[in-house]
Amino acid sequence: MEWPDEYQKLVNTMMNDPRVVIDNVVCATATVVRVNSARKRGMLLEAVQLLTDLDLTIKKGYISSDGRWFMDVFHVADGCGHKLADPALLSRIERSLGGEAASSSPDDNSHDGDVGGLAALTALELTGTDRPGLLSEVFAVLRDLECNVVEAKVWTHNGRIASLIFVKDHDSGSPIADAHRVHRIEVRLRNVLRGDHDVRGAKTTVVSPSMTHSDRRLHQLMFADRDYERVSSNGASSSSNALVAVQNWTGRGYSVVSVNCRDRPKLLFDVVCTLTDMEYVVFHGTIGTDADRAYQEFYIRHMDGSPISSEAERQRVIQCLQAGIERRASEGLRLELSMPDRRGLLADVTRTFRENSLSVTTAEITTEAGEARNEFRVTGTDGQLPDRRVINAVIERIGKDHLKLKEERAPPSHQKATAPREEAAERGGGGVVGLLGLGNLVMRNLYYLGLVRSCS
């Protein structure tokens, strides 16, 4: 009888090749992406990462896992809020989520668009205590050591800084392989990061460019640096605008995590990344947005199958999720720099910021075909928004054709009436959250099964 062989083939197919269905008909406002497969660690993060790296907005999502199988449903739109119409993009999503493309791996740098290019660079990881002018000093040291910065990402949070910097030798354009020179770079940068006010220690490491996805790695660096401990560099306790509630659903052995915060790009990635790196597994979940707010709920367990077991652990999860949400959502004005690249450009630009009492809270630096395309978030050295006259003076000095202030749209002034779940989150996570969440979870998963129809 052939049945056992055919059954085994079916099982193997499901285990190794997730089934991806993209539907542009069922919902009027979004493209629906469904992924069904055997459950494996990191699959949810992999799917969210792929969609995020394609600059897609996840408007809603439903996550459900039963035994060894999982089902993820995402309602996605492009950067303008429209359904996805490009056949090449739809095909790429289907192939990547289906395991047919190497770019779907969560541990590559496909978001940078040139894995081969990164392999020809030297990668630096930096963590330490943030202070005004620190980034200017870092780039000045790299210039003096004949290192050209090709790409970089910088995050600051709670008085800490984490950065990934990709450099090459100024003269040869090759990776920096000499061990003595590598050691010299590490020591010089560590001394700069340590400064006179370092309270926790600074780290500088040269790593392989083919490392973890850069945004995930920044999360890991800041988590390892314990930036979630809510003390800023001046000793003051910081506050969070993200409402996070965590409670246990004892009858089913889950811990229920609820997030209520202002919506922004890559928010879901940051939350799922934090849970994954803390070694929790998401079994069920719902994701939704309303105006400028995002609401997320996840049913999680440890990798060993147990829920959160103590009040200290519950508080740590809340702190870590708030930190994961805040790192990318830095305050400040956004400045975009576009000009021909040259040696010492970043050192000169950031020195101009420092001389005008501006602090960089985040930076994203890229170089393409000899053109520098950089984005900076800046505040005053007091952490407040800088005076526009200061910004205008900086723009005038660097060049109006090269440095521009990007005005951001104000969020909608109206907001929906607070729902019971949100009220519970604001009260710190009462018992009603999980019960309401369970009802919503069941109803929303019925949409996927076709038993209830809703695309609002």
Steps between C-alpha positions, in 0.01 A plus 500: 500500500634847398322702771784506757751624240267769373419607854871525583557711190224735612649527848849564362367767266322680781800469728753637253298733278249738661187554295453867413177643361470866394144628461423839346124444479364412842585839657433838342767689693796262527675203344455187711808278539444156657782270607436140609779267603649282767578710807868572550689751711537838336247446221275785615795739529623389158165581338463836675860590415452429131184710477662781700818504291284547191366821660151354533256602771336218696155640578358189663625153580380173649736236634385153595696186588360157573745229595769479232324730250453870474293746298596867457274749322619853422304789349767711331518822300774701331651820638206702365243273664396328176463133413798336333469504122853428373511136377876483557456605862220248555714227348796593717288484817361162401839351412680641802241400758472165327868428559607523136732799542804539720386852580225361721748401768479714812875481542613676187536862387266483201330819617816684411459385144860389449622209709808468283582866560484458878728199480768731360487722810619487860216507753528674837262464796504779760315541829553743786369801689359768273601864533481815285752493216587131540414406140715787374796361696441146369496612136806722555696202635399287200610776264836530675547122478443510120162324522225599258148454641280339235193414708398549861203487734495672837236477775496676836271418791497565874844657490654209306622478140528203266636512147591281206758663272628349174835636385769440240861610463522850357784430257427148374121483546547153651390355835738565788655160569830580676464381860717778646302768320170344606619497861604864475157599366325311781716660771463855366124473466464338841690791657271749326187315612627470856569873532490651848141415586455134413314324781454151353792443267547533125539228239646511151522182293590418142259232374415317180291710259275197434347531845144525621258742335626845605184624674472178695867523593453853634216371716726223627786740576278735698330211680839358599598851615186503722364824357155388616599586858323829511782731608635768269857627491423776750352254749138597438238237443350511150136445412336311216205589279449132416240327715598136553299258713607144584294242685468124519207299366546218747231269361678469165860552606557820300631842593303775324691807381302808394659804333329835446711779351528746216530322168811538286692307232675181619318495833388137466854392408641669810248331731532152348881535488507584872283204596704264280836614636366463855430135404121514507287325239186667362219246463208732425461869438303786351635825355289802413522874442255783547587850380849556645477227765617139488356216708679167528428194709711184522458169681850385587697233683865437572682272261458227762121543485450685829335843550656793684561378854564804723418866550867592439491325164170667411649843571810416297288403199310829526823701524665316211198543271476869582871535423463304174222737392683817602845435347394571144243765593757759604396858556644778289488670164586299191781629278585340166844538346562426133831594339810349336690288750852599602749415766401639841153608389325347801760638739446851358119480500471364853759752624275774363209348694711495817621859459136609474398307814314226312502138614438210260243255637490267198690483173471291186792538262530354151734555207398409147698566182712762674198683640442534876134466601470544874219562746544644848261563788622790710403670825659772706758387754223534762295235319238751383412591143761746368423858408421534130752783474772255604383248239494771232855604593621139471328460163655824379847387605482151347309614192131542421535274199638218714337512844123526535258500791225246439173619646281221631125489487322549827301200622119515475349712776201274547515164673252226551340459841715289728404133483478279812829328411675837472352610833636182657844565353496853638415357842803271476352178362187384678353155451254616235772539235565136432131410504409770251809417298398136475163595358657732247760240409237234427278736301785637294635159414150412378549771237788299361292182492231683304235452766487871577570765240653834595766718346446821692 
